[in-house]
Amino acid sequence: MTHTSGTTGASGGATNGSVGAKGPDELRRQIEQTRAQLGDTVEELAAKADVKARVHSAWERVPREAVVVGGASVAVAAAGVLAWRHYH
């Protein structure tokens, strides 16, 4: 299998279907656009890598009642297991 994407043709231009800048102003605009996109991507990756912030935000989404009910359920289940083991 031959991969030709990104190769250059006889005139030195790209043959992968992309169109280059049509002058220095267009090139500057494309560079600025690429920088902005790269900045956004870096910010998104940094946010995903920030585990403490993600845990904090997940904790804020959990209703406190659900945590209390879940904790109580675990305590009741543990007491039931201990009682069952004691009598069997």
N, C-alpha and C positions, 0 to 999 in steps of 0.2 A: 504494500500500500504506500502510495506516495503522498506526502503532505506538502502542499505548495502555499499555504496561507502565510503571508508575511514576506514572500519572496519578491525580488525586484525583477522587473522586465528589462528588455533591451535598453530602454531609455532611462533606466534607473528609478522609475516610479514604482510605487507599490502596485501589485497586481491582485491584492486581496479584496478589492472592491471599495476600500476606504478612499476618501478624497482628502488630500492634504490642504494646508492653508493656502489661500490665494493672495498672500502678501503678509507683511510684518504685522499689520493691525489685526488681521484675522488670526494669525499665529498667537499673538498676545491674548486675544479673546479666548482662544481654545486652551491656552495654558492656564489662564485664570479660572476657566470653567473646570478644568481638570483638577486644579488645586482645591477648589471649593468642594468638589465631589470627594476628593481624597480626604479632606478635612472632616466632612460628614461621616465618611466611613471609619476614620480613626476614632471619632467621638462615639459612634455606635459600638465599636469593638471595645473601647475603654469602659463603656457603661456595662457591657455584657461581662467583662472581666472583673468588675467591682462586685465581688461576692457579698461583702457586708451590706452594701446599699441594696442589692437585690433581695437579700434575706429580710432587711428592714422593711422594704416596700411590700414584700409578700406578707409579712407579719401584720402590717397595717390593713391589709385586705381581709384578714381573717377576723370574723366577728368574735369579740371577747366571750360571748355566750357559748360559742362553739368550742372554744378552748376549755371553758369550765365544764361543760357537759361531757366533752371527751375525756378530760381528766377524771371526772367522777365515774364515768363508765369503766375506765381502766381500774380504778380503785375497787369498784364493786366486783368486777371480774376477778381481780386478784384475791379479794376476800372470799369469793365463792370457791376458787381453786384451793385456797388454803383450808377452808372448811371441809371441802370434799376429801382432801388428802388426810385430814385429821380423823374423819369418821370412817374412812375406807382403808 
